[in-house]
Amino acid sequence: MQLLRSTFSAFIGVQSSANRERDFKHGKMSHFIWMGLLFGLVFVLTLVGVVQLVLYLTGS
């Protein structure tokens, strides 16, 4: 759960420097890379879904 919270905070740019330093000292880099890729994919798919919904609702 801490990995998820840290990755999400870093993704939106609100992670504290204390948490960031804790992550660099105790976390595995590969875990953060995979979580970052997962968050990026979810973000892109959400944007595509919103655009598709808007286009559908406007009749385009």
Order of alpha helices (4+ residues) and beta strands (2+ residues): alpha-alpha-alpha
